[in-house]
Amino acid sequence: MGSELPTATLENWREHPHSIWGFTHVDSLIPVAAIPTAPPVSTLRPGKPLDLARLAIVWAGSRRSAEAALEETHTDGFLVLKDGAVVAERLINQTATDRHIVFSVSKSVTASLAGILVKDGKLDPEAPVSRYVPEVEGSAYGDATVRNVLDMAVSIRFVEDYLDPQGDVARYRAAMGWNPPGAIASADGINAFLTSLPKAEHPHGRRFHYVSPNTDLLGWIIERAAGENFASLLSRLIWKPMGMAQDAFITIDRHGAPRTAGGLCISLGDMARFGEMMRLKGRFNGQRIVPEEWIDDILHQGDPAQWSRGEMVNLFPDGRYRSKWYVPDPSSSVLCAIGIHGQWIYIDYDAGMVAVKQSSQPIPADEALDNLTYAMFRAIAGELR
């Protein structure tokens, strides 16, 4: 299981095969803040089993089973719910209690807190970022709105290239403490890095531009708006009322700033619970968690013009992006949260389906494996309808 390869270090923990161990032992490598849950645990009841070995996927001119696709996409854990019941579960390189880093799925969880604060009147999506974080004056965010940040529509000079050892992402990782110190010069901590980023030439709101620091800024905005630190807020508003099975944790920098764009580590079952809460339009465990109108806004209010001008149009040609969630095709009923190295929450409202996938794909952004995974989800949804 996840403990069989204890070879990861701060230098190699995102490189395959060290990542197989590293992705479920982040707290052994990087400082973290705990996100406590509280009993009783909300149960996931069993449903009619789905035969993944017999379920066929046709993709890129070839045919394979869903079981084979899981192996091909370096799956560590996989769970499918139909109307809230478990119909498929695979624990391959992890246990049910392991907390696996979910990378940019963290963004979707972070934005759910923003939705709660909006409903409570503590956060205005149309307000300037500087209302909550005046430290951004003079940076790319100085004249951006919270909505620009939520929708990845900030005009900013930042290249999200995960493989460039001297690029923006390398400096970003040094600032957040994800790389050994001294390898590359960078700002002192996440927040200092955010306030150093320059604006691009085009206006805010014109196009979708995927920039992970936007969501670390969203975490900072949330903390200021709520007057509470992020881990405490996530625990109080989501983890405890949902009856999550495991405490989660999130990586923090040397000053304690949380990596809300990608540092959340959660169990497979709790990832499924979160997806099911979103499928139920914000209700779970007998409680209202996220406002229904926030989720409806995600499903229906993404800007097609912003998306069409962005750099991810090849993945979802007719897609939208709203409040840190992908809507692959507005004519369907699908919502996705996606993280590098193969982390997914896939929700199909019409099929009553939630599927979650935790993985250790060797290449951070692997378009071929993303497309195969998406084809697998659609095949499973077709089987469950």
C-alpha positions in Angstrom: 0.0 0.0 0.0 1.0 3.6 0.4 3.7 2.8 3.0 5.7 0.4 0.8 8.1 2.9 -0.8 9.4 5.3 1.9 12.0 6.8 -0.5 10.6 10.3 -1.0 12.5 13.4 0.0 11.7 17.1 -0.4 13.8 17.0 -3.5 12.1 14.1 -5.3 8.6 13.7 -3.8 6.7 14.7 -6.9 8.9 12.5 -9.2 7.7 9.0 -10.1 8.1 6.4 -8.5 8.9 8.3 -5.3 5.6 10.1 -5.6 3.7 6.9 -4.9 4.8 7.1 -1.3 5.2 10.9 -1.3 1.7 11.8 -2.3 0.3 10.0 0.8 3.0 11.1 3.2 3.2 14.9 2.5 3.0 15.6 6.2 6.4 13.7 6.6 8.0 16.1 4.2 6.4 19.6 4.5 4.9 21.5 7.4 1.1 21.2 7.5 -1.9 22.6 9.4 -4.5 20.1 10.6 -8.2 20.3 9.5 -10.0 18.3 12.2 -13.2 16.4 11.8 -15.6 15.4 14.5 -17.7 12.3 15.2 -20.0 10.8 14.3 -18.7 9.8 10.8 -21.2 10.0 8.0 -21.3 6.5 6.4 -21.1 5.7 2.7 -23.5 2.8 2.2 -22.8 0.0 -0.3 -24.6 -0.2 -3.6 -24.9 -2.6 -6.5 -21.3 -3.3 -7.6 -20.1 -2.0 -10.9 -17.9 -4.5 -12.9 -15.0 -2.4 -14.0 -13.2 -5.3 -15.6 -16.2 -5.8 -18.0 -16.9 -2.1 -18.6 -15.5 -1.2 -22.0 -13.9 2.2 -22.9 -13.3 3.2 -26.5 -10.8 6.0 -26.7 -8.2 7.1 -29.3 -9.1 4.3 -31.6 -8.6 1.5 -29.1 -10.6 -0.4 -26.6 -9.8 -1.3 -23.0 -11.7 -2.0 -19.7 -12.2 0.6 -17.0 -10.0 -1.6 -14.8 -7.2 -1.4 -17.4 -7.7 2.4 -17.7 -7.2 2.7 -13.9 -3.8 1.0 -14.2 -2.8 2.9 -17.3 -3.5 6.3 -15.5 -1.4 5.4 -12.4 -4.4 5.3 -10.1 -3.7 5.1 -6.3 -7.3 5.1 -5.2 -10.7 5.2 -7.0 -14.2 5.4 -5.7 -17.6 5.7 -7.5 -20.9 6.6 -5.9 -24.3 6.1 -7.5 -27.0 8.1 -5.6 -24.7 8.2 -2.6 -23.9 4.5 -2.5 -20.5 3.0 -3.2 -20.6 1.0 -6.5 -16.8 0.7 -7.1 -13.8 1.2 -4.9 -10.1 0.4 -5.6 -7.3 1.0 -3.0 -4.2 0.3 -5.0 -1.3 2.3 -3.6 -3.0 3.6 -0.5 -5.2 2.7 2.4 -8.7 4.0 3.2 -7.2 6.2 5.9 -4.3 7.7 3.9 -4.5 11.4 3.2 -3.5 11.8 -0.5 -2.5 15.2 -1.8 -5.2 16.3 -4.3 -3.2 19.3 -5.8 -5.6 21.6 -7.7 -8.8 19.8 -6.5 -7.8 22.0 -3.4 -8.9 25.0 -5.5 -12.5 23.7 -5.8 -12.7 23.0 -2.0 -11.3 26.5 -1.3 -13.9 28.2 -3.5 -16.7 26.4 -1.6 -15.6 28.3 1.5 -15.9 31.5 -0.6 -19.5 30.6 -1.5 -20.4 30.1 2.2 -18.9 33.5 3.1 -20.7 35.2 0.2 -24.0 33.8 1.5 -23.1 35.0 5.0 -22.5 38.6 3.7 -18.8 38.5 4.6 -17.4 38.4 1.0 -18.5 40.3 -2.1 -17.3 38.5 -5.4 -17.5 41.8 -7.3 -15.4 43.8 -4.8 -11.8 44.6 -5.5 -9.3 42.2 -4.0 -7.6 45.2 -2.3 -10.7 45.6 -0.1 -9.7 42.4 1.7 -5.9 42.3 1.0 -4.6 45.8 0.6 -1.0 44.4 0.3 -1.7 43.5 -3.3 -1.7 47.2 -4.4 0.9 47.6 -7.1 0.8 43.9 -8.2 -1.3 42.2 -10.9 -4.1 41.9 -8.3 -4.2 45.6 -7.4 -7.1 46.4 -9.7 -8.6 42.8 -10.0 -11.9 41.7 -8.5 -12.5 38.7 -6.4 -14.6 37.3 -9.3 -11.6 37.6 -11.6 -9.6 35.6 -9.0 -12.4 33.0 -8.7 -12.7 32.5 -12.5 -9.0 32.5 -13.4 -9.6 35.7 -15.4 -6.8 37.8 -13.8 -4.5 39.6 -16.2 -1.1 38.4 -14.9 2.3 37.5 -16.1 2.8 34.0 -14.8 3.5 30.8 -16.9 2.2 27.6 -15.3 5.0 25.3 -16.6 5.5 22.6 -14.1 8.6 21.2 -15.7 10.7 24.3 -16.1 13.4 24.2 -13.4 14.1 27.9 -13.6 10.6 29.2 -14.4 7.7 30.9 -12.5 6.5 27.6 -11.0 9.9 26.7 -9.7 10.2 30.1 -7.9 6.6 29.6 -6.6 7.4 26.2 -5.2 10.5 27.6 -3.4 8.3 30.3 -1.8 5.8 27.8 -0.6 8.4 25.3 0.8 7.7 22.5 -1.6 11.3 22.4 -2.9 14.6 22.4 -0.9 15.7 25.9 0.0 18.5 27.5 -2.0 17.8 25.7 -5.3 16.4 28.9 -6.9 15.9 32.5 -5.7 12.3 33.3 -4.7 10.2 35.4 -2.5 10.0 34.7 1.2 6.7 32.8 1.5 3.5 32.5 -0.5 2.1 35.9 0.3 5.2 37.8 -0.6 5.3 35.8 -3.9 1.7 36.8 -4.7 2.3 40.5 -4.2 5.4 40.4 -6.5 3.5 39.2 -9.6 3.1 41.7 -12.4 0.1 42.5 -14.5 -0.1 41.5 -18.2 -1.2 43.8 -21.0 -4.8 42.7 -21.5 -7.6 43.7 -19.1 -8.9 41.6 -16.3 -11.8 39.4 -17.2 -10.9 39.0 -20.9 -9.7 35.4 -20.9 -9.2 32.3 -18.8 -5.6 32.0 -17.8 -4.8 29.2 -15.4 -2.6 30.6 -12.7 -2.4 28.6 -9.4 -1.3 31.6 -7.3 -4.7 33.1 -7.9 -6.2 30.5 -5.5 -3.5 31.0 -2.8 -4.7 34.6 -3.0 -8.3 33.4 -2.7 -7.3 31.6 0.5 -5.8 34.9 1.8 -8.9 36.8 0.9 -11.1 34.2 2.7 -9.0 34.4 5.8 -9.3 38.2 5.9 -13.0 38.2 5.1 -13.8 35.6 7.8 -11.3 36.8 10.4 -10.2 33.2 10.9 -7.4 31.0 9.6 -8.1 28.8 6.7 -7.7 25.3 8.3 -9.9 26.3 11.2 -12.5 27.7 8.8 -12.5 24.6 6.6 -12.8 22.4 9.7 -15.7 24.3 11.2 -17.8 25.0 8.1 -17.2 21.8 6.1 -15.2 19.0 7.6 -17.0 18.7 11.0 -20.6 19.3 9.8 -20.1 16.8 6.9 -18.9 14.1 9.3 -15.7 13.4 7.4 -14.0 10.2 8.3 -10.5 11.6 8.6 -8.8 14.8 9.7 -7.4 16.5 6.6 -4.4 18.7 6.4 -2.9 21.4 4.2 0.7 22.4 3.6 1.8 25.7 4.9 4.9 27.9 4.2 7.4 29.0 6.8 5.2 31.8 7.9 2.1 29.6 8.3 0.3 30.7 5.1 -1.8 27.8 3.6 -1.3 26.4 0.1 -4.9 26.7 -0.7 -4.3 26.3 -4.5 -2.9 22.8 -4.2 -1.8 21.6 -0.7 -4.9 19.9 0.6 -4.4 16.2 1.6 -7.6 14.2 2.2 -8.7 10.5 2.2 -10.4 9.0 -0.8 -13.7 8.5 1.0 -13.8 12.1 2.2 -13.0 13.3 -1.3 -16.1 11.3 -2.4 -18.2 12.8 0.4 -17.2 16.3 -0.8 -18.2 15.4 -4.3 -21.5 14.0 -3.1 -22.3 17.2 -1.2 -21.8 19.1 -4.5 -24.0 16.7 -6.3 -26.7 17.2 -3.7 -26.5 21.0 -4.4 -24.7 21.7 -1.1 -26.5 19.5 1.4 -24.9 16.6 3.2 -25.3 14.7 6.5 -28.6 16.4 7.1 -27.2 19.8 6.9 -26.8 22.7 4.5 -23.0 23.0 3.8 -22.6 25.2 0.6 -25.4 27.5 -0.7 -27.4 25.9 -3.5 -27.3 29.2 -5.5 -23.5 29.1 -5.4 -23.5 25.7 -7.1 -26.1 26.7 -9.6 -24.0 29.7 -10.5 -21.0 27.4 -11.1 -23.1 25.2 -13.4 -24.7 28.0 -15.4 -22.8 31.2 -15.2 -19.3 30.5 -16.6 -18.2 32.8 -19.4 -17.8 31.0 -22.8 -15.9 33.9 -24.3 -13.3 33.8 -21.5 -12.9 30.1 -21.9 -12.6 30.2 -25.7 -9.6 32.6 -25.4 -7.9 30.5 -22.8 -5.1 27.9 -23.0 -7.2 24.8 -22.0 -9.8 24.9 -24.8 -8.4 21.7 -26.3 -9.3 19.7 -23.2 -13.0 20.9 -23.2 -13.7 22.7 -26.5 -17.1 23.9 -25.3 -16.1 24.2 -21.7 -16.5 26.9 -19.0 -14.7 27.6 -15.7 -16.5 29.1 -12.8 -15.4 29.5 -9.1 -12.6 26.9 -9.5 -14.7 24.2 -11.2 -14.8 23.0 -14.8 -18.0 22.6 -16.7 -16.8 20.5 -19.6 -20.0 20.9 -21.7 -22.8 23.2 -20.7 -25.3 21.0 -22.6 -24.6 18.1 -20.2 -24.8 17.9 -16.4 -21.2 17.4 -15.6 -18.9 19.2 -13.1 -15.2 18.5 -12.6 -12.5 19.4 -10.2 -9.0 18.5 -11.6 -5.5 18.4 -10.1 -2.2 17.6 -11.6 -0.8 14.0 -11.6 -4.3 12.7 -12.0 -6.6 13.9 -9.2 -10.3 14.2 -10.1 -13.7 14.7 -8.8 -16.3 14.0 -11.5 -20.0 14.7 -10.9 -22.7 13.7 -13.4 -26.0 15.0 -12.0 -28.2 13.2 -14.6 -26.5 9.9 -13.8 -26.6 10.4 -10.0 -22.8 9.8 -10.1 -19.8 11.0 -8.2 -16.4 9.5 -9.1 -13.1 10.4 -7.3 -9.6 9.5 -8.4 -6.3 9.9 -6.6 -3.2 9.1 -8.7 0.5 9.4 -9.1 0.9 10.0 -12.8 4.5 10.7 -13.7 3.9 13.8 -15.8 2.1 16.6 -13.9 -0.2 17.7 -16.8 -0.6 14.7 -19.1 -3.3 15.5 -21.7 -3.5 12.0 -23.1 -4.1 10.5 -19.7 -6.6 13.3 -18.8 -8.6 12.5 -22.0 -8.5 8.7 -21.2 -9.7 9.4 -17.6 -12.5 11.6 -18.9 -13.5 8.9 -21.4 -13.6 6.4 -18.5 -15.8 8.7 -16.4 -18.3 9.1 -19.3 -18.4 5.4 -19.9 -19.2 4.7 -16.2 -21.8 7.5 -16.2 -23.4 5.8 -19.3 -23.5 2.5 -17.4 -25.1 4.1 -14.4 -27.8 6.0 -16.1 
